[in-house]
Amino acid sequence: MKLLAYRLNLLVDDARAFIDRLEFASYDEYLAAISSTIRDVRAASVSSLHLAQLLFRPGLIFLGILGHYLIVFLRLLAGHSIYHGWIAVREGYYQLQTATIWYIKFQKNLSTTAKYVQVGAVVTLAFLWLARRHVRKQRYVERIVSWYMKKKHWVLRKYRHLVERVAKTSSFLALLLPHLLYVSLVLGTKRIIPSVITYFATRTYLCSFISFWHPLYITVTLLGRLSPHLGEHRNAEALNKSTSNGSKSTKNSSITPTILKQQKEREIQLEMLRVEVIDMLKYWVVYAVLLATVRTGKLLPFIGHVLNVTTTDVDLTTVTKGFRKVSSKAGFFTKLRLREKFVDELTLIFFIWLRMPASITGDNVKESVTTALSPKNSNISKGVNAPGKSRPVDIVYAKISPLVLAAMNSSAFLTKRAFGDSPIRDRGTFVSAAIQKLHSMLNLLVLVRLISEESKDWLITTIVESSALLPAVTTLLMPSYFTSYGVIYVSLVVPAGYSISSCNSIRGHSCSKQHDVDTLMPIIDDSSRYLQFWMVHAALSILLASFAPLLAWIPLSTHATWLLWAYIQLESSTRRIYGWFEGEIGKKSLDETAIARMIRWIIDSLPSGAQSEKSDKATATPSTEGAKLKDE
């Protein structure tokens, strides 16, 4: 115990010594320091508040003034709003009371039949609202669409099975089956209910919609979807030219999965656009060649008499005897004229056949025939599976495209051979030799910097494209009857030939890899030029057809039309005019368009009533003064 007490005393002494070494201040010193700190903090706070008051006093006074005037304004606004609101409520009550009294008097004056009609209308509207709600609740529309799609697939499946069974007997008959079914349907309709085809052909715009307006709409939308890709391609070409002229920039070769996905989506979109461009070029070629054939036939002496349709009965003719007109039996030559109703029906039937869906006459039918023939004869199945020759458009295009190319073989294509674009080099032609000499001369002018490289390219391109018009140039020196043939050649045959050439070039390229995209884009850009031309052609044809009665009285109007079509078919003209059309369509307001501005200019140019009154007063003043002088 003594040892423990000794140890504790030592420990206490050590603790006291340690506390003494820390040098704690006394209680009075702590109290004096705290009192001094409180006095200093108070003095600093008073100084800070005084400084803040001096700094923010002008702003607070300004806010107080604004708040005062804002309260005054809100008080006036609330007073006027409540006053005018009370006036509006009172006037609305009076108007409602007047309308109710008028409505009650009006209903009392109605007859019993009119009251029943009103009740029936109200009940009908209520029933329609309930029926609409019920249809939405039960999803009848979705169910009908689903039923229609199932039936459609079932019918197509049965149709393909029929094609396969027929193909086991004859592959030619299997490919001809959809066309035979269409002819049978038309003949049956014409036999049972002939007025249906006549009505749709003569009383509606179905034929013009199918043959002209719907392809026009598809082409415009196709060009709209092509424009972003073509813009990227042109920007990339401009960037490549700028980098090739200057220092080459180093590109980052790392390709991320996002970039690969975007490239794949772009390849798929371009492949779909490529197929659509081919289809539309084919259709416009067929349409142009058919139109050129009909117009040429109408200009011929005997065939034109047959093709110029008539609305009257061709069995009777009117003969003048003395002062009387007597109807007699028409002769054989007079009867050889087509009636307008027959031509309209035939046109409608033909264009419906030409625009038949691909699910009936497309590659699906050929696949069915190939499936049926593959166990027996592989050679036949390979021939049947040739792509792009089963639809009516493809069939007609395959027949007429060699003829159009043969008509174009003597002009622009020979000039391309002069520059080595064709493996067959025919340098003995006059046109190719002349253009080759001109090309050398323009290169010399570029070398001495008299013209730019762009001007040289534009001149060569214009001359090469204009050389295709050489067969029709001679018609400019002839009367208007012969110039009409040149107009047909320039406006339809030459663009159709160029479209066929572009279509053949784009058909030989697919879009499966990135380098294929880079190769395909210039060809699609060239093909878009011809699609733009057919849009401009449609607009200009409508304009010329509208002013045809007026142009018939103007001398040399056919020659001017020839020159206009020759200017339109140039690439620079086509792109400039289509760009103007696209800019006009893209404007937000109708008042900003050129047509609206032209109409306003015409209206402003017309003499107004005020101007006529001033002119009447000006003419009347001298006469009145002369009368006064005579009286004096």
VONU-185525 format. One line per 4 residues: number of its first residue (from 1); for each residue x, y, z of C-alpha. Coordinates in pm, 1 decimal. Layout:
N
NUM) X,Y,Z ~ ...
//
This chain:
632
1) 0.0,0.0,0.0 ~ 279.8,241.7,83.7 ~ 440.5,168.8,-250.3 ~ 112.4,239.6,-431.7
5) 64.4,568.5,-245.2 ~ 419.0,666.0,-333.0 ~ 359.1,600.6,-700.1 ~ 42.5,806.4,-702.0
9) 216.5,1104.2,-540.1 ~ 484.7,1089.9,-808.0 ~ 224.3,1080.2,-1080.2 ~ 41.1,1381.2,-936.6
13) 364.5,1578.5,-911.4 ~ 448.4,1500.9,-1275.3 ~ 100.3,1613.7,-1384.9 ~ 135.5,1943.3,-1196.7
17) 474.7,2000.6,-1349.8 ~ 332.5,1936.1,-1702.9 ~ 44.6,2177.0,-1642.9 ~ 281.9,2443.7,-1522.8
21) 487.8,2403.8,-1840.2 ~ 173.4,2476.5,-2054.2 ~ 158.6,2825.0,-1907.2 ~ -221.6,2870.0,-1887.6
25) -327.6,3233.5,-1830.8 ~ -524.7,3342.3,-1529.3 ~ -897.3,3394.0,-1521.7 ~ -866.1,3774.6,-1510.8
29) -647.2,3776.8,-1820.9 ~ -903.6,3567.3,-2008.7 ~ -1186.4,3796.1,-1896.8 ~ -998.3,4110.0,-2001.4
33) -920.4,3962.8,-2348.1 ~ -1281.9,3857.6,-2407.7 ~ -1406.8,4204.0,-2307.5 ~ -1161.2,4366.1,-2549.5
37) -1264.4,4131.8,-2832.6 ~ -1633.8,4208.9,-2783.2 ~ -1562.7,4582.9,-2793.2 ~ -1357.2,4545.4,-3115.6
41) -1621.5,4330.1,-3292.3 ~ -1895.2,4574.3,-3199.9 ~ -1693.0,4870.0,-3331.4 ~ -1614.8,4681.2,-3657.5
45) -1983.2,4588.1,-3706.3 ~ -2093.1,4948.1,-3656.9 ~ -1833.5,5067.6,-3908.6 ~ -1935.4,4798.1,-4162.5
49) -2303.4,4882.2,-4126.9 ~ -2227.9,5249.2,-4171.8 ~ -2023.3,5175.1,-4486.2 ~ -2298.7,4951.0,-4630.0
53) -2555.4,5222.0,-4560.2 ~ -2345.7,5476.0,-4743.3 ~ -2293.7,5242.3,-5039.7 ~ -2645.8,5101.7,-5087.8
57) -2853.4,5401.6,-4981.1 ~ -2893.1,5547.1,-5338.3 ~ -2994.6,5208.6,-5480.0 ~ -3242.3,5145.3,-5201.8
61) -3392.6,5491.0,-5248.9 ~ -3420.4,5425.2,-5628.2 ~ -3588.9,5087.8,-5567.0 ~ -3825.8,5249.5,-5324.3
65) -3927.4,5511.1,-5582.6 ~ -3978.0,5240.3,-5848.8 ~ -4180.7,5031.8,-5608.0 ~ -4399.0,5329.4,-5523.4
69) -4476.5,5403.4,-5888.4 ~ -4524.2,5032.0,-5960.3 ~ -4780.2,5008.0,-5683.0 ~ -4957.3,5315.7,-5818.9
73) -4958.5,5167.1,-6171.3 ~ -5085.3,4828.8,-6051.5 ~ -5357.7,5002.5,-5851.2 ~ -5471.9,5197.6,-6158.7
77) -5452.0,4886.0,-6376.3 ~ -5650.3,4681.2,-6126.8 ~ -5910.7,4954.5,-6098.4 ~ -5954.0,4985.9,-6475.6
81) -5948.3,4608.0,-6523.5 ~ -6214.3,4554.3,-6261.2 ~ -6420.0,4838.8,-6406.7 ~ -6392.8,4722.5,-6766.9
85) -6431.8,4361.2,-6658.4 ~ -6756.0,4452.1,-6486.5 ~ -6870.0,4635.0,-6799.7 ~ -6777.8,4330.7,-7013.5
89) -6964.2,4093.1,-6782.4 ~ -7268.6,4320.1,-6784.1 ~ -7265.9,4357.5,-7163.9 ~ -7214.1,3983.3,-7203.6
93) -7512.7,3920.4,-6976.5 ~ -7729.3,4158.3,-7181.6 ~ -7616.4,3997.0,-7508.8 ~ -7678.2,3650.0,-7370.9
97) -8023.8,3757.8,-7257.8 ~ -8099.1,3907.6,-7601.0 ~ -7966.8,3597.6,-7781.0 ~ -8170.4,3368.0,-7557.1
101) -8489.9,3568.3,-7619.9 ~ -8418.9,3568.8,-7995.1 ~ -8347.8,3196.7,-7996.5 ~ -8667.6,3117.8,-7806.5
105) -8873.3,3331.8,-8046.0 ~ -8695.5,3173.9,-8344.8 ~ -8769.8,2823.1,-8217.1 ~ -9135.6,2914.1,-8157.0
109) -9170.0,3037.6,-8516.4 ~ -9023.2,2720.2,-8665.7 ~ -9245.7,2457.9,-8820.1 ~ -9283.7,2112.2,-8674.9
113) -9073.3,1960.5,-8953.6 ~ -8783.9,2198.1,-8884.5 ~ -8796.8,2115.9,-8514.6 ~ -8780.8,1745.9,-8590.8
117) -8485.8,1810.3,-8824.4 ~ -8301.7,1994.6,-8547.2 ~ -8367.4,1718.5,-8299.2 ~ -8251.6,1463.9,-8553.3
121) -7931.0,1659.6,-8618.6 ~ -7855.5,1682.1,-8246.1 ~ -7924.4,1311.4,-8200.0 ~ -7707.4,1229.5,-8502.4
125) -7415.6,1434.2,-8368.6 ~ -7447.9,1271.5,-8029.4 ~ -7460.9,928.2,-8192.6 ~ -7153.9,1003.3,-8402.9
129) -6964.2,1120.6,-8095.3 ~ -7057.3,803.8,-7907.0 ~ -6973.3,590.2,-8211.9 ~ -6632.2,758.8,-8243.0
133) -6565.5,697.2,-7875.4 ~ -6672.4,335.7,-7909.8 ~ -6456.2,283.2,-8220.8 ~ -6152.0,421.7,-8041.7
137) -6218.6,213.5,-7735.7 ~ -6265.2,-109.4,-7929.0 ~ -5975.4,-26.5,-8171.7 ~ -6179.4,-108.1,-8481.5
141) -5950.4,86.4,-8716.6 ~ -5638.8,-100.1,-8606.3 ~ -5823.5,-430.2,-8629.2 ~ -5946.1,-352.9,-8981.8
145) -5594.5,-255.4,-9092.1 ~ -5455.3,-572.9,-8941.5 ~ -5724.8,-779.6,-9114.1 ~ -5650.1,-606.8,-9445.0
149) -5276.7,-674.8,-9417.1 ~ -5339.5,-1040.7,-9335.5 ~ -5575.7,-1078.1,-9630.7 ~ -5330.1,-897.3,-9856.0
153) -5046.0,-1130.4,-9756.4 ~ -5277.7,-1429.5,-9799.3 ~ -5379.2,-1319.4,-10149.5 ~ -5017.6,-1253.3,-10249.2
157) -4913.0,-1591.0,-10114.4 ~ -5188.9,-1764.3,-10311.4 ~ -5090.3,-1564.2,-10618.2 ~ -4726.2,-1669.7,-10587.5
161) -4828.2,-2031.4,-10543.6 ~ -5032.3,-1998.1,-10862.0 ~ -4729.5,-1852.6,-11039.4 ~ -4517.4,-2142.7,-10919.3
165) -4770.3,-2398.2,-11045.8 ~ -4789.4,-2223.6,-11383.1 ~ -4409.6,-2197.6,-11398.4 ~ -4380.7,-2575.8,-11376.2
169) -4558.5,-2585.7,-11712.9 ~ -4419.6,-2274.0,-11880.3 ~ -4188.3,-2008.8,-11738.3 ~ -4285.4,-1759.5,-12009.5
173) -4654.1,-1803.7,-11927.5 ~ -4577.7,-1759.1,-11555.8 ~ -4404.3,-1427.9,-11617.2 ~ -4689.6,-1326.5,-11847.9
177) -4955.4,-1427.5,-11594.8 ~ -4994.0,-1090.8,-11410.3 ~ -5036.2,-909.2,-11740.4 ~ -5293.9,-1163.2,-11859.8
181) -5483.4,-1127.7,-11532.7 ~ -5484.6,-749.6,-11571.9 ~ -5613.0,-772.3,-11929.8 ~ -5882.1,-1017.0,-11816.9
185) -5985.0,-782.7,-11536.2 ~ -6008.2,-486.3,-11774.5 ~ -6207.9,-681.8,-12032.8 ~ -6441.9,-819.0,-11766.5
189) -6499.5,-472.7,-11619.9 ~ -6557.5,-328.2,-11966.0 ~ -6802.0,-608.2,-12042.5 ~ -7002.0,-607.7,-11717.9
193) -6987.3,-243.3,-11603.8 ~ -6839.5,-39.4,-11892.0 ~ -6946.3,292.6,-11743.2 ~ -6693.0,259.6,-11458.9
197) -6386.3,280.1,-11683.5 ~ -6551.3,550.2,-11895.0 ~ -6633.1,756.5,-11587.0 ~ -6282.9,738.6,-11438.7
201) -6123.9,808.4,-11778.2 ~ -6340.5,1102.7,-11887.0 ~ -6490.1,1254.7,-11572.0 ~ -6197.4,1239.6,-11329.2
205) -5830.3,1334.1,-11323.5 ~ -5717.5,981.7,-11237.5 ~ -5519.3,935.0,-11558.9 ~ -5327.5,1263.5,-11523.0
209) -5266.5,1188.4,-11154.8 ~ -5124.8,841.6,-11227.3 ~ -4923.5,938.8,-11533.2 ~ -4795.5,1285.2,-11442.8
213) -4869.4,1434.3,-11101.4 ~ -4787.6,1134.3,-10881.7 ~ -4449.0,1065.5,-11051.7 ~ -4380.3,1438.1,-11030.9
217) -4445.2,1434.7,-10655.3 ~ -4227.2,1125.3,-10607.4 ~ -3943.2,1288.0,-10802.1 ~ -3961.9,1609.4,-10598.6
221) -3951.8,1417.7,-10269.5 ~ -3667.7,1201.7,-10400.8 ~ -3463.5,1510.8,-10487.9 ~ -3539.3,1650.7,-10142.3
225) -3398.4,1336.1,-9980.5 ~ -3098.1,1339.8,-10212.3 ~ -3003.0,1701.8,-10147.0 ~ -2834.9,1647.7,-9802.2
229) -2613.8,1367.7,-9939.2 ~ -2527.0,1567.8,-10250.4 ~ -2446.9,1870.8,-10034.8 ~ -2207.3,1664.8,-9823.6
233) -2046.5,1525.1,-10138.2 ~ -1993.1,1871.4,-10292.1 ~ -1854.5,2010.8,-9966.5 ~ -1614.1,1717.2,-9944.9
237) -1502.5,1775.2,-10304.4 ~ -1444.8,2145.2,-10236.0 ~ -1245.8,2056.3,-9923.1 ~ -1035.8,1805.5,-10115.1
241) -959.6,2065.4,-10382.3 ~ -858.3,2322.1,-10121.7 ~ -634.3,2075.1,-9938.1 ~ -477.8,1954.2,-10263.8
245) -390.3,2312.0,-10362.3 ~ -244.8,2391.0,-10020.3 ~ -76.7,2185.7,-9755.2 ~ -227.7,1847.9,-9693.2
249) -393.4,1819.9,-9356.7 ~ -342.9,1509.1,-9151.8 ~ -663.0,1318.2,-9089.6 ~ -739.7,1110.9,-8789.4
253) -749.9,751.9,-8909.7 ~ -922.5,614.6,-8599.1 ~ -1276.0,493.3,-8671.5 ~ -1507.7,452.4,-8376.1
257) -1811.7,217.9,-8366.4 ~ -2040.9,521.4,-8387.9 ~ -1875.2,629.3,-8713.2 ~ -1902.7,276.1,-8850.7
261) -2273.3,269.2,-8765.6 ~ -2329.6,605.3,-8934.3 ~ -2144.3,489.2,-9244.8 ~ -2354.7,173.1,-9259.6
265) -2678.1,369.5,-9228.6 ~ -2558.3,609.2,-9499.6 ~ -2475.6,317.8,-9730.8 ~ -2822.5,170.4,-9680.5
269) -2989.7,505.1,-9748.7 ~ -2782.2,564.0,-10061.1 ~ -2859.4,217.1,-10192.3 ~ -3232.3,278.7,-10149.2
273) -3199.9,619.1,-10314.3 ~ -3001.8,464.5,-10600.3 ~ -3282.7,218.5,-10672.9 ~ -3544.3,494.6,-10658.8
277) -3339.0,716.2,-10892.1 ~ -3317.2,431.1,-11144.4 ~ -3693.2,371.2,-11125.3 ~ -3782.7,737.4,-11175.8
281) -3535.5,782.5,-11461.8 ~ -3686.1,477.5,-11632.3 ~ -4037.7,611.4,-11593.8 ~ -3955.3,957.7,-11727.0
285) -3772.8,805.4,-12023.0 ~ -4077.2,592.3,-12106.9 ~ -4310.3,888.2,-12059.9 ~ -4095.0,1115.8,-12278.8
289) -4060.0,860.5,-12558.9 ~ -4433.2,786.1,-12561.6 ~ -4511.9,1157.7,-12565.0 ~ -4262.3,1216.3,-12845.8
293) -4412.1,928.8,-13047.5 ~ -4766.4,1061.3,-13010.3 ~ -4667.6,1419.0,-13096.7 ~ -4468.5,1304.9,-13398.9
297) -4756.5,1089.8,-13515.9 ~ -4996.8,1381.9,-13490.2 ~ -4768.9,1587.1,-13717.9 ~ -4759.3,1321.9,-13992.1
301) -5010.7,1360.7,-14278.2 ~ -5218.8,1041.5,-14261.4 ~ -5137.7,920.2,-13908.5 ~ -5207.2,1268.0,-13771.0
305) -5561.7,1250.4,-13907.8 ~ -5614.3,924.6,-13718.2 ~ -5452.5,1038.1,-13393.0 ~ -5629.7,1375.1,-13377.7
309) -5923.5,1267.0,-13165.6 ~ -6278.6,1391.4,-13206.4 ~ -6570.0,1418.6,-12966.3 ~ -6841.2,1376.4,-13231.7
313) -6977.5,1065.3,-13395.9 ~ -6747.1,956.0,-13678.1 ~ -7022.2,765.5,-13858.8 ~ -7194.5,1087.9,-13971.3
317) -7055.1,1394.4,-14142.5 ~ -7208.0,1734.3,-14216.8 ~ -7231.2,1848.2,-14579.2 ~ -7344.2,2196.5,-14687.1
321) -7597.3,2198.6,-14974.6 ~ -7693.1,2549.1,-15070.0 ~ -7786.4,2721.8,-14745.9 ~ -7857.7,2402.1,-14554.4
325) -7634.7,2165.3,-14360.6 ~ -7727.7,1803.7,-14424.4 ~ -7591.7,1506.5,-14225.7 ~ -7476.7,1222.8,-14443.9
329) -7290.1,899.3,-14395.5 ~ -6918.0,951.7,-14342.0 ~ -6661.8,807.6,-14578.9 ~ -6389.9,558.0,-14499.9
333) -6118.3,822.9,-14453.0 ~ -6341.2,1029.1,-14224.0 ~ -6416.6,725.2,-14007.9 ~ -6045.8,666.9,-13950.7
337) -6038.4,894.0,-13647.0 ~ -6015.0,794.5,-13286.0 ~ -6281.8,907.0,-13048.3 ~ -6178.1,1099.5,-12739.4
341) -6354.1,861.0,-12502.3 ~ -6172.8,560.6,-12648.4 ~ -5834.1,736.2,-12627.6 ~ -5895.0,841.2,-12266.6
345) -5992.2,488.6,-12166.7 ~ -5694.1,337.2,-12345.7 ~ -5457.5,589.9,-12183.7 ~ -5593.2,517.3,-11837.2
349) -5567.2,140.5,-11885.7 ~ -5211.5,170.3,-12020.2 ~ -5078.8,390.0,-11739.5 ~ -5242.3,174.8,-11471.5
353) -5064.8,-122.3,-11628.5 ~ -4741.3,75.9,-11648.2 ~ -4759.8,172.0,-11278.8 ~ -4859.7,-170.6,-11150.5
357) -4709.0,-245.0,-10805.9 ~ -4391.2,-448.5,-10782.5 ~ -4560.2,-702.0,-10552.6 ~ -4763.8,-825.0,-10852.8
361) -4516.4,-793.2,-11139.6 ~ -4185.6,-733.0,-10963.8 ~ -3895.9,-952.4,-10856.5 ~ -4114.8,-1152.0,-10617.2
365) -4287.8,-1315.3,-10913.1 ~ -3952.3,-1396.9,-11069.0 ~ -3834.5,-1548.7,-10743.0 ~ -4143.8,-1770.7,-10741.2
369) -4070.7,-1878.1,-11097.4 ~ -3707.3,-1939.8,-11006.0 ~ -3813.1,-2149.9,-10706.8 ~ -4041.9,-2357.0,-10928.2
373) -3777.7,-2409.2,-11197.9 ~ -3465.2,-2453.2,-10985.5 ~ -3500.6,-2831.8,-10933.4 ~ -3545.3,-2890.4,-11306.3
377) -3334.3,-2648.7,-11503.6 ~ -3079.6,-2423.0,-11340.4 ~ -2999.9,-2243.4,-11666.9 ~ -3359.3,-2133.7,-11708.0
381) -3375.5,-2017.9,-11347.1 ~ -3066.2,-1806.4,-11396.7 ~ -3216.0,-1641.9,-11700.0 ~ -3542.8,-1579.5,-11522.4
385) -3372.9,-1426.1,-11222.0 ~ -3218.4,-1142.6,-11421.3 ~ -3300.5,-833.3,-11217.2 ~ -3506.9,-541.1,-11337.6
389) -3698.0,-690.3,-11632.4 ~ -4034.8,-800.7,-11498.8 ~ -4225.9,-482.1,-11427.4 ~ -4412.9,-310.6,-11712.5
393) -4189.4,-4.5,-11686.6 ~ -3881.1,-224.1,-11713.9 ~ -4023.2,-410.5,-12011.9 ~ -4110.7,-93.5,-12203.4
397) -3780.9,68.4,-12105.5 ~ -3582.1,-231.3,-12230.1 ~ -3757.2,-208.1,-12566.7 ~ -3730.2,165.6,-12629.2
401) -3392.8,251.8,-12473.8 ~ -3184.8,98.9,-12759.8 ~ -3389.7,296.2,-13013.2 ~ -3332.8,625.2,-12831.1
405) -2961.5,555.3,-12791.4 ~ -2941.7,476.1,-13161.9 ~ -3102.0,813.9,-13235.7 ~ -2845.3,982.2,-13009.7
409) -2545.6,788.2,-13143.7 ~ -2447.7,1052.2,-13398.7 ~ -2390.4,1351.5,-13170.4 ~ -2286.6,1383.4,-12806.8
413) -2158.9,1031.0,-12759.6 ~ -1912.6,1071.3,-13045.2 ~ -1773.0,1380.9,-12877.4 ~ -1717.9,1185.1,-12557.9
417) -1514.8,935.7,-12758.6 ~ -1294.1,1221.4,-12872.4 ~ -1180.4,1271.9,-12513.0 ~ -1127.0,903.0,-12443.0
421) -1444.9,847.4,-12238.6 ~ -1536.4,554.3,-12459.7 ~ -1319.6,253.0,-12539.3 ~ -1409.1,294.0,-12906.8
425) -1222.4,600.4,-13029.8 ~ -1371.6,740.3,-13346.7 ~ -1156.3,1043.8,-13413.4 ~ -1260.7,1070.6,-13776.1
429) -1591.1,1245.2,-13709.1 ~ -1615.2,1615.2,-13781.6 ~ -1781.0,1702.9,-13449.0 ~ -1527.7,1521.4,-13232.9
433) -1234.8,1667.7,-13426.7 ~ -1373.8,2021.7,-13401.9 ~ -1433.1,1995.0,-13028.2 ~ -1088.8,1845.8,-12978.6
437) -931.5,2143.2,-13158.4 ~ -1144.1,2381.7,-12951.5 ~ -1033.0,2203.2,-12634.9 ~ -668.4,2256.7,-12727.0
441) -732.2,2623.9,-12803.2 ~ -907.4,2678.5,-12472.2 ~ -619.4,2508.8,-12289.5 ~ -388.2,2762.3,-12450.9
445) -613.1,3049.5,-12337.7 ~ -611.5,2909.8,-11984.0 ~ -233.0,2885.3,-11998.2 ~ -198.9,3254.7,-12083.9
449) -467.5,3332.6,-11824.5 ~ -717.3,3491.5,-12058.7 ~ -992.5,3266.3,-11920.8 ~ -1022.3,3060.0,-11606.7
453) -1035.3,2682.6,-11577.9 ~ -1400.1,2700.4,-11471.8 ~ -1489.8,2903.9,-11781.2 ~ -1311.9,2652.9,-12002.3
457) -1498.0,2360.7,-11843.2 ~ -1828.2,2544.2,-11881.7 ~ -1762.9,2618.5,-12249.7 ~ -1660.4,2260.6,-12327.2
461) -1956.3,2115.7,-12137.3 ~ -2200.3,2349.8,-12310.5 ~ -2062.6,2271.6,-12655.6 ~ -2056.7,1895.4,-12590.8
465) -2415.1,1897.9,-12466.4 ~ -2526.9,2123.9,-12751.1 ~ -2366.0,1894.4,-13007.1 ~ -2645.3,1645.4,-12945.1
469) -2883.5,1903.2,-13093.9 ~ -2705.3,1911.3,-13431.2 ~ -2957.9,1682.7,-13606.5 ~ -3235.0,1931.3,-13517.1
473) -3044.8,2251.2,-13600.9 ~ -3148.1,2234.0,-13965.7 ~ -3514.2,2260.6,-13866.3 ~ -3449.3,2615.1,-13740.5
477) -3401.6,2722.7,-14103.2 ~ -3730.9,2566.4,-14209.9 ~ -4098.7,2661.6,-14163.4 ~ -4269.6,2605.8,-13830.3
481) -4415.8,2270.4,-13935.8 ~ -4067.5,2118.7,-13973.3 ~ -3938.1,2307.0,-13668.6 ~ -4202.3,2124.2,-13461.8
485) -4012.1,1800.1,-13528.9 ~ -3696.4,1968.5,-13401.2 ~ -3880.5,2084.1,-13088.3 ~ -3985.4,1724.8,-13018.1
489) -3628.6,1602.7,-13069.0 ~ -3474.8,1872.1,-12848.9 ~ -3732.1,1864.0,-12567.4 ~ -3794.0,1488.0,-12543.2
493) -3557.1,1266.6,-12741.0 ~ -3225.6,1426.5,-12636.6 ~ -3307.8,1438.6,-12260.8 ~ -3439.0,1082.7,-12280.2
497) -3110.0,968.2,-12435.3 ~ -2904.2,1138.8,-12167.7 ~ -3130.8,993.1,-11897.2 ~ -3083.4,643.1,-12041.1
501) -2706.6,688.5,-12039.0 ~ -2715.3,808.8,-11677.5 ~ -2946.8,524.9,-11577.1 ~ -2715.7,265.6,-11733.9
505) -2414.9,412.3,-11554.1 ~ -2583.2,416.5,-11214.0 ~ -2716.5,63.3,-11256.1 ~ -2361.7,-66.3,-11283.7
509) -2266.2,58.3,-10936.2 ~ -2389.2,-64.4,-10601.0 ~ -2333.3,79.5,-10255.6 ~ -2185.7,-182.0,-10023.3
513) -1862.9,-22.8,-9896.2 ~ -1727.7,324.0,-9826.5 ~ -1520.5,336.9,-10146.1 ~ -1835.2,236.7,-10337.2
517) -2009.5,538.7,-10181.8 ~ -1729.4,768.2,-10296.7 ~ -1755.1,625.7,-10649.2 ~ -2134.2,631.9,-10656.4
521) -2191.5,987.7,-10537.9 ~ -2068.8,1162.4,-10857.8 ~ -2293.7,933.2,-11064.6 ~ -2594.4,1006.8,-10841.3
525) -2512.9,1377.1,-10868.2 ~ -2517.8,1348.0,-11247.5 ~ -2845.5,1153.4,-11237.2 ~ -3004.3,1413.2,-11010.0
529) -2941.1,1668.8,-11285.5 ~ -3174.2,1474.1,-11519.2 ~ -3438.3,1433.8,-11249.2 ~ -3422.7,1810.5,-11202.2
533) -3457.4,1852.6,-11577.1 ~ -3780.2,1651.5,-11583.8 ~ -3917.8,1872.0,-11307.4 ~ -3831.3,2183.9,-11506.8
537) -3966.8,2013.4,-11819.5 ~ -4300.9,1951.8,-11647.6 ~ -4333.2,2313.3,-11530.3 ~ -4232.9,2455.9,-11869.3
541) -4466.5,2218.1,-12055.3 ~ -4760.0,2333.1,-11842.5 ~ -4664.3,2696.7,-11906.2 ~ -4634.8,2649.3,-12283.5
545) -4960.0,2453.3,-12297.5 ~ -5137.1,2736.2,-12113.8 ~ -5013.2,2997.6,-12361.9 ~ -5042.4,2775.4,-12671.5
549) -5344.7,2965.1,-12818.0 ~ -5155.0,3293.2,-12781.0 ~ -4826.8,3155.5,-12918.2 ~ -5008.0,3024.0,-13226.0
553) -5059.6,3385.1,-13342.2 ~ -4698.9,3494.8,-13281.1 ~ -4462.1,3455.6,-13577.5 ~ -4161.1,3227.4,-13526.5
557) -4292.9,3114.2,-13187.0 ~ -4202.4,2753.5,-13271.5 ~ -3842.2,2858.2,-13340.1 ~ -3832.8,3046.0,-13007.5
561) -3965.5,2732.9,-12835.2 ~ -3685.7,2531.1,-12998.4 ~ -3423.9,2772.0,-12861.2 ~ -3589.4,2771.4,-12518.1
565) -3575.6,2391.0,-12493.5 ~ -3215.6,2394.7,-12616.8 ~ -3128.0,2635.2,-12335.4 ~ -3321.5,2439.0,-12072.3
569) -3148.6,2106.5,-12140.1 ~ -2803.5,2249.0,-12056.0 ~ -2675.6,2140.7,-11714.2 ~ -2608.9,2491.8,-11586.3
573) -2953.2,2611.2,-11696.1 ~ -3129.7,2310.6,-11548.1 ~ -2963.3,2342.9,-11209.0 ~ -3011.0,2720.7,-11199.4
577) -3383.3,2704.8,-11283.1 ~ -3449.8,2414.3,-11047.2 ~ -3262.3,2596.6,-10771.3 ~ -3486.6,2896.7,-10831.6
581) -3795.5,2673.9,-10811.9 ~ -3667.8,2514.1,-10493.1 ~ -3601.2,2855.1,-10340.6 ~ -3950.3,2975.1,-10431.0
585) -4111.8,2666.0,-10278.4 ~ -3899.8,2695.2,-9962.8 ~ -4010.7,3050.1,-9882.3 ~ -4214.4,3086.9,-9566.0
589) -4473.3,3334.6,-9691.7 ~ -4662.3,3333.7,-10019.0 ~ -4618.1,3709.1,-10048.0 ~ -4240.2,3663.2,-10077.2
593) -4261.5,3450.7,-10392.6 ~ -4185.4,3589.4,-10738.3 ~ -4538.6,3516.0,-10861.3 ~ -4693.1,3721.7,-10581.0
597) -4450.3,4006.8,-10647.7 ~ -4529.6,3994.7,-11018.1 ~ -4903.9,4002.7,-10949.2 ~ -4859.3,4302.3,-10718.8
601) -4650.1,4476.3,-10985.5 ~ -4921.3,4416.2,-11247.3 ~ -5191.4,4546.2,-11011.9 ~ -4984.6,4853.1,-10929.0
605) -4922.1,4916.2,-11298.1 ~ -5292.5,4921.4,-11378.1 ~ -5458.6,5266.9,-11368.0 ~ -5649.3,5325.0,-11046.6
609) -5978.5,5508.6,-10994.5 ~ -5808.8,5813.3,-10840.9 ~ -5578.8,5850.3,-11140.9 ~ -5874.7,5826.5,-11381.2
613) -6063.1,6092.5,-11184.2 ~ -5759.1,6323.4,-11195.7 ~ -5724.0,6268.7,-11568.9 ~ -6097.4,6336.6,-11618.2
617) -6067.9,6661.1,-11420.5 ~ -5759.1,6760.8,-11616.2 ~ -5936.6,6705.5,-11948.2 ~ -6257.2,6870.7,-11828.0
621) -6090.2,7194.4,-11703.9 ~ -5985.6,7337.1,-12045.6 ~ -6327.5,7267.3,-12195.6 ~ -6509.0,7447.6,-11912.2
625) -6275.5,7747.3,-11940.5 ~ -6338.7,7763.7,-12316.1 ~ -6715.5,7754.0,-12257.6 ~ -6691.0,8045.8,-12010.9
629) -6493.4,8253.2,-12262.9 ~ -6756.3,8185.8,-12529.0 ~ -7036.8,8294.4,-12293.3 ~ -6852.9,8618.6,-12213.6
//
